[in-house]
Amino acid sequence: MTNPPNTPLLDTVKDPADLRKLAPSQLRQLAGEVRAEMIDAVSQTGGHLGAGLGVVELSVALHYVFDTPRDRLIWDVGHQAYPHKILTGRRDRMRTIRQGGGLSGFTKRSESEYDPFGAAHSSTSISAALGFAVANKLSGAPGKAIAVIGDGAMSAGMAYEAMNNAEAAGNRLVVILNDNDMSIAPPVGGLSAYLARLISSREFLGLRDLAKRLARKMPRPLHSGLRKADEFARGMATGGTLFEELGFYYVGPVDGHNLDHLLPVLENVRDAAEGPCLIHVVTKKGKGYAPAEASADKYHGVTKFDVITGAMAPAKAGPPSYTGVFAKALMAEAERDDKIVAITAAMPSGTGLDKFQHKFPSRSFDVGIAEQHAVTFAAGLAAQGYRPFCAIYSTFLQRAYDQVVHDVAIQNLPVRFAIDRAGLVGADGSTHAGSFDVTYLATLPNMVVMAAADEVELVHMVHTAALHDDGPIAFRYPRGSGVGLALPETPERLEIGKGRIVREGRKVAILSLGTRLGEALKAADELDAKGLSTTVADLRFAKPLDEALIRKLAATHDVVVTVEEGAIGGLGAHVLTMASDTGLLDAGLKIRTIRLPDVFQEQDSPEKQYAEAGLDAAGIVKTVLSALRHNSANVTEGARA
């Protein structure tokens, strides 16, 4: 382990009030110390590194120039908020980040007054900041709202919707476009810095306002011509014409790592009477840490690593990940069928589609942070006879629910939804948990919903989806590794709506959906040892249900327990509804549903999260014994233990 970094200046800064006591000449040193502290902390915990490294100087400058927390600073997504956390009283807890009971990896209202708005999904910051700014305007309260948004997040429609309505906020709203990848503007230098400083200055704004007032007194054609000339001139110099049309006063581009450039521009914008303002800041993801700068993903997300070399802790040897199994299975299907295409929304490596993209570049589409577009784009492809696989994390697919309903399900188009990160995800906590997909998909007519119990089942489900042309179909699978089964060379086409018996018993029936099957089998072992013979069924399908199988098990067992890695309203609700509709409950059948609790679970290891939810073997056994203890007089003494 390396020694902690030497941070004499940072040691004097407990919060932004302390920061603002420093001289501008000291801020470069402070930024260097913040960067060193962040690298050291994340090396011990893992987490999102690259984005934070890119905004160290920007974080220092924003807290220095603006009066936070009165001025509301809102970070989009939150991947880049680690320097912000260090500067806002949370430095001593940075080595708990993303750990159970520790700091969130994102901004979180309950964590600090300096986090006015929680974030984790992208492209929300401008809308939220507009809400803060207008609220202050309505109440006559002081304070600006500053939204920091990345160029990737700016591609989402919501960001433009917000900017289109931002004029109402006037100069109370400032948007910082953190451009770290797309190179919206040419490389920055002395000239661009000078131009940015000039056009954000009071002198320029005053002259511009005078010119505007004079122009209004002139004939309309001349007035319009002068206005356009002003915009055109600044657009040529700065690239801001688009933002001008949306009602923003554009400033930039500014070198986001040069505090001598940043500070005067931010001060000018802070004091400007004109607005809303958009400052275009150019940064480098991974800045200041050589291994990150040299990496293809700029160390976006890292495990624990060695600070000196940048070498990350090797992953434990084990079975391939579900994501990898999906990617391999999809490529095999694409070899057989040239109508198969793959779509992802800015997550090619996270969904495994980077491999597909390499092999089938013309049949692979990364649409950026645009889940709504991804789904409707897939619907258009399906309507034209193609077989699109839309690979999107469960939590991100929520953003496209209207499109799933209207553009896919109502039209009964055969879009295949590959839903990664189903269930709990550990360190990313509630914002990224795949808790709701079974509930929100299985409620839709025409939809088929599958959940893989293991990697072999996942291969079968990819194949089944590829051949399913009768309507939309979804299959879900978790983050992490499979259970170590050998993958089949020839996949099986599953019969829609048919489950399988994995283990035969007589008294207790466990109906499992998804990867809790292993825990269900462990629970069956424990129950058998207590004299309670247990059947375990892998339902495979949440919709349509295998009603024949459920009726058979209900008729031959005393207790039926459903187990799923999802929220209330999912499998258990559908089984109970079916049982009610068909009279299965009339003879006194005991049914219990085990699902995620009706809370947003905090970050922890997935194992601890599932144990807390009662979705491990011990939780299943407890539920069965409770059902029997409270409802049966014929429980053996062993079962009471």
N, C-alpha and C positions, 0 to 999 in steps of 0.2 A: 504493500500500500504506500502511496506517495504521501509526503507531508502536505498538510493543508496549505493553500496559497497564502502568501504574505499580502495582507490587504489593509494597510494602516489607514488609508483614507476612507474606505468602505466601513471600517470599524467605527467611524464617527457618525455614520449615517444610519439612523434607526428607521427613519421615515422621510417622506418628501420634504417636510418642513426643515429637517437637517440638511437635506440636499440643497435647498434653496439658499442656505447660508454660505455655500461655497462660492469662490470666485469662478467665473467662466473658464479661466486658465487651468483650473484644477479638474475640470470635467473629463478631459481626455484620460488622465490617470485613473479617475473613478471608473470610467467605462472599462478600462483594461482590467481593473480589479473585479468588477462585476462579472466580466467574461470568464476570468480565471475561477471565480467562486462557482459560477454556474457549471463549468466543465467539471470541476472537482465533485460537485454535488451529484450531477447526473451520472458520472462514472461509477458512483456507488449504488445508484438506484435503478438506472435505466430510465428511459422516458423520451420525450421529444426534445432534441438538442438543436438540430440545424436551424430551425425557424427562430428560436430564441437567440442564437448567436448572431443572426442577421439583424436583430433589432436592438442590440445593446445600446448603441449610441442614441437611437431614436427614443428608447425608453427613458434614458437619462435626460434627454433634451425635453421631452414632453412633461415629465414631472418637474423639471427645473423651470420651465416657462409658464406652465398652467398651474392654477391653484387647486390641485387635487387634494382631497376628494370633492370639494365644492364644484369644481369643474369635473365633469363626469368623463372618465377615460374608459372607452369600451373596445376591447380587443375582439376581433372576429376570430372564430374557431377556438382560440385559446392556446394553440400549440406554441405560440411565440410569447407567452406571458411569463415565462420563468424569470427573466430579468426584472420584470414588473413586480413579481412576488418578492424578490430579493430586496427591492427598494422600498417596499411598503410594509415593513415590519414582520416579514415571514422568513427572513434569512435563517434564523435558528431552527426552522422546521423544514428546510429544503431537502434534507436527507431522509425525510419521511414521504416525499412526494410519490403519489400513486400507490402507496402502501396502505394496508389496513389501518384505519384510524389516523392516517396522515393527511398531508395537503393533497388537494385535488390536482390532477394534471391539467385542469382547465380553470378558467375564472368561475367563481362561485359566490353568490351573494351572501350566503351564510358564513363565509370564511373571512371576509374583510370588508370594511366600508370602502376600500379602494377598488372593490369589484362591484360596481353598481349593477352589472347585468351578467348573468351566467351565460356561458357559451360553450360549445363543443361541436355543433354543426355549423357549417359555413354560411356566410353571406347574410347574416342577421344584423350586423353591427350598425349599419347606416339606418335601418328602420328603427332600431332601439334608440339610437342617439337622437334621431328626429323626435321620437316620443319624449325623451328627456328635455330636449331643447324647447319644444313647443309647450310642454308643461311649465317650464320656467318662465317662458314668455307670457303665458296665460296668467300665471300667479304674480308676475312682476318680480320674481326672485332672480338674484344674480346667478351667474354660472353658465358656462358653455358646455357643450357636449362634443367630445372628440371621438370619432369612430376610426379605428385602424383596420384596414381591410387589405388583404393580399390580392395580387393581380389574378391569381387563380380563382379566388372567391368572387372576384368582380365579374366573372363570366356567368354567374347565376342570375337568372331573371329577377329574383327578389331584390338584388342590389340596385338594378336599374329602376324597378318599381319605386324603391325608396328615394332614389335620386330625383326621379320625376316629380316627387311631391315635396322635395326638400326646401323649396323656395319659401314655404310658410315659416321656416325657422329663422330666416334672415342670418345675421352674423353670429347667432348663437350656435350654429352648427359648423364644425370643421371635420372634413373627411381627409384622412391620411391614406393615400393609395401606396401601399408598400409593394413596390414592383421589384420582385427578386428573381424573376425567372423569364417572363415573356419578352423582356426588353421592349416595352411599349415605346420607349423613347430611345434616341441615340445615346451613346455613352456620354456621361456627364463630365464636366470639367470646369475650368475657371469661367468661361463665357456663359455657360448655362447657369452656373451659380450666381453670376452677376445679374443675368436677366431675371432669375427667380427673385433675387433680393430686390431688384428694381421694381418689378411689377407688383410686388407685395407691399411696397413702401407707401407711407402716408402721402408723400409728395406725388407719387405717380397716381395713386388713387384719387387724390384731390384734383389734379390736373384732368384726369379722366372724367371725373364727375362734372367739372366745369365745362369740358368739351361736350359732354352729353347734354347739359342744360342749354348750351349755345346751339347745339345741333337741333334741339327740339324747336327752336324758334325759326329754323330754316324750313324751306319747302320740303315736303315729305320725301321726294326722291333723293334729295341731297342728304336729308337726315338719315335715311336708310343706308345710303351709300357710306356715310361716315361711320355708322355703327358697324357695318360689315367690314370696313377697312380696318377698324380697331381689332375686331375679332380675328380677321385674317392675318394681320401682322403678328399678333400674339400666338396664333395657331401655328404660323410658320416657324416662329422662334421656339415654341414650347409644346406643340402638339395638343393644345387644350380645346380645340373647337368642339369636339363631341361633348365635353363636360359643360362648356358654355351653353350649348343648346339645351342641356338639361337644367339650366338655371344656376350653375355653379360659377364662381370666380376661380379660375384655374391658375395655380402657381406651380412652376416646376419645369423640368425635372431638377431635383436637388439630390446631391450626394448624401445618402443616408448614413455614411460613416465619417463624415467630415462635420464636426461640431461647429466649426467656424462658419460653415454654410448653413447648417440647420438652425442654429439659435436665432440669428437675425430674421430669417424667414418666418419661423414660428412666432416670434415676438411681433412682427408686423401683422401677421394674420390674427393673432390674439387681440391686437388693438384696432383692427380695421373696422370701420363702420359698414363696410360692404360685405355681403355674404348671401348664402352660404359659400364657404371656400373649400376647394379641394387642393391639397398639396401632394404633388407627385414625387415620392421619395424613392430613389433607386438604391437597393441594398443587395447584398450577396448572402444567400443562405449559407450557413456554416462559417461565416466570416471570423477570421482570427484564430481558427484552429485547423492546422494544416491537414490532419487526417479527414476532417469533415469537408474541407474545401476540395480535396482530391477525390472524394467519394461521389459516385453517380447520383445518389439521393441526398448528398450533403448531410448525412447522418440525421435524416428526418426523425426516425424512431430508432432508438438503440437499446441494447441490453447493457449490462454492466461492462465497462471497458477500462483498459489501461490508459491513464492520462498521457503517459510519455509516448507510447506507440500508437495509441488509438485502437489497438486490437481488442475486439469484443470477445466476451466470454463465449467459448464454443457452445453451441446448442447440444443438449444431451442427446446421445444416440438413441434412436427409437424408431417407431413406425413413421411412415410419411404422414404429412398433415392432410386433413380433409380437403383443404384448398388445393394441395398438390394432386390428390387423387381425382378431384373434380376436373382439374385442368387436363390431366392425362386422359381421363375418360372422354372428355369433350373432344380432344384432338383425335382420338380414335373414331368417334362418331363422325367428325368432319372429314376424315379420310374416306369413310364409306359413303358420305352424302355431301355433295357440293352445294346443297341448298342451306346448309347450316352456317350461320353467322353468329358472331359473338359481340356483345356490347357491354362496355363498362363505363362508369361515370367517375373518371379521374382516379380509379384504383386498379390499374392494370396488374401491378405486382401483388397487391393485397388480395385480389380475386384469383390470381394465378393466370390471368389472361395475357400477361406479358409473354408467356411461353406460346400460347395460341397465336398471338400477334406475330411472333417471330416466324412461325411456321406457315401461317395463312394471313399475310399482311393485308390482302385485298378483302378479306372476309372478317376483319377485326376492326372495331370502332371504339375509340375512347372519346366520349363526347364532352369530357370535362365535368365540372361540378354542375351537373344539369340532369338530375334524376328524372324530372318530369319529362324533359325532352327525350331522354333515353327510352322511357317506356312507350311513349307515343311513336317515336321513331321505329321501335321494335314492332309496334302494332301495324305501321305502314308496310314494313317488310313482310310481316306475316300475311297481310291482306294481298300481297303481290306474289304469294306462293313460296316465300322463303321460310326457314325454320330458325327464327332468332332465339338465342339464349341471352337473357338479360341478367348479367351477374352483378348483383348489388348487395351490399351488407343489409341485414335485416333492418337496422336502425335508420339507414339512409333511404331504404325503399318507402319508409313512412312518408317521405317528402313528395312522393309521386302517387299517393293513394287515389286522388281524384282521377288520374290518368289510368290507373289500374282498373278503376270502376268503369269509367265512361269510354275510354279508348280501347280497352281490352275486353273486359268481362261482358259488358252489355252487347258488344259486337261479336262476342264469342270467338275472338281471334286467337289462334294457337301460339301465343307468346310463352316461352319457357322462362320461368323465373328461378335462377340459381341463387338461393338466399344463404350467403355466408354469414358467419358470426352469429348464428342462431343460438339463443340462450345467453347465459351470463358470460361476461368477457374479462372479469378480473380487474386489472389495474385501471382500465378506462372507466369503470364504474357505471352509473345509471345512464349516462348520456349515450353510451355506445352499446348497451345491453340489447340483445335481440329478443326482447320479451313479448312482443305484441303481434308478430307476423301471423301466427296461426289464427289468432283471434280476428285480425283485420282481413285476412284472406279467406278463411273458411266461412265467413258470413256471406260471401258473394255467390250468387247463382253462377253456374257454369264453371266455377273454379275447381280444379283438383289440387289437393294439398298433401304432399308426402313429407315424411321426416325419416332420415336415414339413421338406423340404429348403430351402424358401423360402416367401415370403408367399403366392404363388399356390397352392402345394401346401397351405398351411394353410387357405385358403378352401375348397379341395376337400374337405379332411378334416373341417372343421366340417359341411359339407353331407352328407358320407358318414355321419358320426356321427348327424346328425339323422334320417337315413332308416333307420338300422340298429336294427331292433327285435328282432333274434334273440338278443341277449345283451349283455354289457358290452363297451364299446369305449373305448379311450383314444387320445389323440393328444398328442404332446409338442412343445414349441417353446421356444426359448431366450429369455433376457433380451436386450434390445437391439433394434436396427433390422433390417429386412429388407434385401434386396439391391437394391431399387429397381425391381422388376418392376411393370408395370401390373396392377392387380387385375382379375380377370375379372368381367364384369357377370352372367354366368350360370355358377354353379359347376357342376363336374362331379362326378357320383357315381362314386367310384373302385370298381373291382372288388376285393372283399376278397381280400387275399393276392396281389395282382399288382403287380410292380414295373415299371420302365421303363428302357430303354436310352437313355442320354443321349449317348453317344459310342461309336462302333464302332471296335474294334481287333482284333488277332489273337493277341498273345503274353501280355499281362498283363491281368487283369480286376480292377478295383477295384469292390467292392460297398459302396456308401455308404448309411448310414442317418442321416437328419437333415441338419443344416446344415453338415456337413463336406463336402458335395458340391462347393462352390466350391473348397476346397483339393484335393479329389480331381481336379478338372478341371485345376488348375494343375500337379499332379503328373503328370497324363497328358501335358501339354505338354512337361514336362521329360523324361519317359521317351521320348516320341516323338522328341525331339531326339537322344536317345542310341541311336536305332534300335530301341527297344522299343515296338512298336505296342500301344496300350492302349485297352481298353474301359472305360467308366465306366457303372455301373448305379446308379440310385436305387431301392433295394429298397422304399421306402415303408413296408413292413410288417416288423416284427420277429416278429410272430405274427399269422396263419399266414405262414410263409415262402413265397416264390414258388419252390417246389422245381423247377418246370419250367425257369425261367430260370437257376437256380443250376446245375442239371445240364447245361444247354446250354453255359453259360460254362465250366464245369469240363471239359467234353469238348473244347473248342476252344481253350483257353488253357493256357499252361505254369504260370502262377502266378495264384492267386486271393487277393486281399487284402480283408479286411473292415475297414471304418472306421466307428467309432461314438463318440459323445460320452457314453460311459457306462462303468460299471465292468465288471470281469470277470464272466462269467456271462450276458452279454447276447447281442447279435446274433452275435458271433463264436462263442460257445459253442453257440448253436443251429445255426449253419451247420456247425460241426464235428461235432456230434451227428448231424445229417442226413447229412453226408458219410460218417460212419462207418456209420450204419445202412443206407445204400444202396450201400455199396461204392465210393464215388467215390475213396477214398484208395488202393484196391488197386492201381491202375496207376501209382502214383508221383506223383500230383498234389501240387503244393506249395501249401499253404494257410497263410496268415499272418493273424493277427488283431491289429488296432491298436485299442487302447481306452485308457481312463484307467488310469494305473499303480495298483498295489495299495497305495496310501498315501493319507492324507488330505492333499491338496495345500494348501499355505499360500496366503494371499491374495496376489494380484498382479493385473496386468491380465489379462483373459481371453486375449489374444493370447500373452502370455508363458507363461501356464499351459498352453495348448494346445501351444505349441512344446516346452515341457518334457515334455509327455506324448507327444510324437512324433506329434501329430495335426494338424500343418500339412503343407503340400506337401512340405517338405524331409524330414520324418519319414516320409511315405508313400514317397517316392522311396528313401530309405535302406533301408526295410524290403524293398522290391522288389529292389533291387540285392543286398542281403545274401542274400535267398532264392536268387537266381540264382547269385551268386558261390560260395556254399557247396554248391550242389546241381546245378550244370550245368557241363558242360565247353564249352558252346557260347555263352558270353557274349562279345559283341564287345568289342574293346578300348575303344571309346567308353563302353560300359557300366561298364568297370572304373574309369573316371576319377572 
